[in-house]
Amino acid sequence: MTDAAVPLLEARGITRLFGSFAANRDVSLAIRAGERHALLGENGAGKSTLVKMIYGVLAPSAGEFRWEGRAVEIASPAAARDMGIGMVFQHFNLFDALTVAENIALALPGERMRGLGARIAEVSRAYGLAIDPNRAVHSLSAGEKQRVEIIRCLLQAPRLLIMDEPTSVLTPQEGALLFATLRRLSDEGVAILYISHKLDEVRALCEAATVLRAGEVVAECDPRAVSSAEIAALMVGRDVAQVGRADGAAAGPVRLAIRSLSLPAPSQFGTALHEVSLDVRGGEILGIAGVAGEGQSELMQALIGERRAPRPEAIAVDGRAVGHLGPDARRLAGAAFVPEERAGHAAVPEMGLPENVLLSHHRAERLSGPAGWIRAGRTAAWAARVRTAFDVRAGGAHPRAGSLSGGNLQKFVVGREILREPGVLVVNQPTWGVDPGAAVVIRQALIDLARRGAAVLVISQDLEELFAIADRVAVIHTGRLSAPRPVGELDAETVGLLMGGADPGADRDDRHPAEAHA
């Protein structure tokens, strides 16, 4: 047998048990040098557990791994890196208080800080992942944090690169640059194990795929030879429905109004907001597109109330000025929020699901009822209701939020807010890192909430998502918002140009938003 015929990495009969639950059962796959191999499956199928074993975070309960034909024990992430295995996690493993360079240095023992900044800048330029090595991580958007994770991994010169949902917070343009990088790496002999729920990009990038369902391998295929619908059916075990929506927004009253909202940048690396004005009417979904770091996070902070507006009337919910109020008071006014980062911002990983319900429901009058509501354990009942309504899969009666897969936690935090029946819902990246079936559940729930009269504002870098669910779309660029336009008047090319800063104000209506809708 020649060396070229020996897999770089082979998994043989891998099983991982958590008590009596088998997260993986008898999983076998082989990845060869230079191969771009997709690992697919719905949320909770066992993908993350498998790659954590490959990366040395977990140990298999049975089975073995082989590296270039030799049986190996991958005892730790450090051992995996020494072998040549690198991993970009879906949830960022970064210290917010440290700079980009300091975070990267932690993964590169012996690296001298003096020259590291230059190496980071060089790699970031070469691979189209621009980042300032001296920026504090807490000042970065989610997309920028993803770039740090990728650069940190590339600096380790891996022979096998594992990527868990790498484009989930990247724009199409950023994703195209990443694909060019991955193709170049594979041409150089680096094997890519690629996890994604974006099946079109899997078909465009990968040449082999292994599909998991309920912890077991159910199919192997060449994704280039089958359709996205066929792959989705293999993942979930059935045909995946599409979202259904009525064309055109209902002519309801303005429920969320933003009036000339300007805020300075929260830090020297943040983005200032400039005269942002917007109306979202009951019965409609309004989408905001944009490249990561163009003001989405700052706008979300302002809408939640984490940063107060300079004038109370700058933000209004159902006609009530709330710009000077904090998150709890805005919830009492009928608003609900789903921030971009589900683990750490939308939910506390160390807390159980009932306690995470309490985080956003403890001041919601219509849900809290009498003072004894919380003491009576209703949070547990509410968490169970969310799990049932949104098919949130987790072990045990009251699992910790951190024990859920990324997609299941996303379904939980979205469902937690939607089941409150808010008059206004603001959600940032609603289907980040979720499988096709779960994405349909979330998107349909947003559409149905709007149909019941709510005003829904969706901030998303997924243009396909916005075209599927939004009635109107605006674009944010350098903290400025373009005039919203009906989705039927737009295409991906037009929105992409606006996202890139090509004359973002060309179609701006000079009238007050309320007059423009009259």
Stockholm file with secondary structure:
# STOCKHOLM 1.0

chainA/1-518         MTDAAVPLLEARGITRLFGSFAANRDVSLAIRAGERHALLGENGAGKSTLVKMIYGVLAPSAGEFRWEGRAVEIASPAAARDMGIGMVFQHFNLFDALTVAENIALALPGERMRGLGARIAEVSRAYGLAIDPNRAVHSLSAGEKQRVEIIRCLLQAPRLLIMDEPTSVLTPQEGALLFATLRRLSDEGVAILYISHKLDEVRALCEAATVLRAGEVVAECDPRAVSSAEIAALMVGRDVAQVGRADGAAAGPVRLAIRSLSLPAPSQFGTALHEVSLDVRGGEILGIAGVAGEGQSELMQALIGERRAPRPEAIAVDGRAVGHLGPDARRLAGAAFVPEERAGHAAVPEMGLPENVLLSHHRAERLSGPAGWIRAGRTAAWAARVRTAFDVRAGGAHPRAGSLSGGNLQKFVVGREILREPGVLVVNQPTWGVDPGAAVVIRQALIDLARRGAAVLVISQDLEELFAIADRVAVIHTGRLSAPRPVGELDAETVGLLMGGADPGADRDDRHPAEAHA
#=GR chainA/1-518 SS CCGGGSCSEEEEEEEEEETTEEEEEEEEEEECTTCEEEEECCTTSSHHHHHHHHTTSSCCSEEEEEETTEEECCCSHHHHHHHTEEEECSSCCCCTTSBHHHHHHHTSTTCCHHHHHHHHHHHHHHTTCCCCTTSBGGGSCHHHHHHHHHHHHHTTCCSEEEEESTTTTSCHHHHHHHHHHHHHHHHTTCEEEEECSCHHHHHHHCSEEEEEETTEEEEEECGGGSCHHHHHHHHHTSCCCCCCCCSSCCCCCEEEEEEEEEECCSSTTSCCEEEEEEEEETTCEEEEECCTTSSHHHHHHHHHTSSCCSSGGGEEETTEECTTSCHHHHHHTTEEEECSCTBTTTBCTTSBHHHHHHHHHTTCHHHHCSTTTTTTTHHHHHHHHHHHHTTCCCSSSSCBGGGSCHHHHHHHHHHHHHTTCCSEEEEESTTTTCCHHHHHHHHHHHHHHHHTTCEEEEECSCHHHHHHHCSEEEEEETTEECCCEEGGGCCHHHHHHHHTTSSTTTTCCCSCHHHHTC
#=GC SS_cons         CCGGGSCSEEEEEEEEEETTEEEEEEEEEEECTTCEEEEECCTTSSHHHHHHHHTTSSCCSEEEEEETTEEECCCSHHHHHHHTEEEECSSCCCCTTSBHHHHHHHTSTTCCHHHHHHHHHHHHHHTTCCCCTTSBGGGSCHHHHHHHHHHHHHTTCCSEEEEESTTTTSCHHHHHHHHHHHHHHHHTTCEEEEECSCHHHHHHHCSEEEEEETTEEEEEECGGGSCHHHHHHHHHTSCCCCCCCCSSCCCCCEEEEEEEEEECCSSTTSCCEEEEEEEEETTCEEEEECCTTSSHHHHHHHHHTSSCCSSGGGEEETTEECTTSCHHHHHHTTEEEECSCTBTTTBCTTSBHHHHHHHHHTTCHHHHCSTTTTTTTHHHHHHHHHHHHTTCCCSSSSCBGGGSCHHHHHHHHHHHHHTTCCSEEEEESTTTTCCHHHHHHHHHHHHHHHHTTCEEEEECSCHHHHHHHCSEEEEEETTEECCCEEGGGCCHHHHHHHHTTSSTTTTCCCSCHHHHTC
//
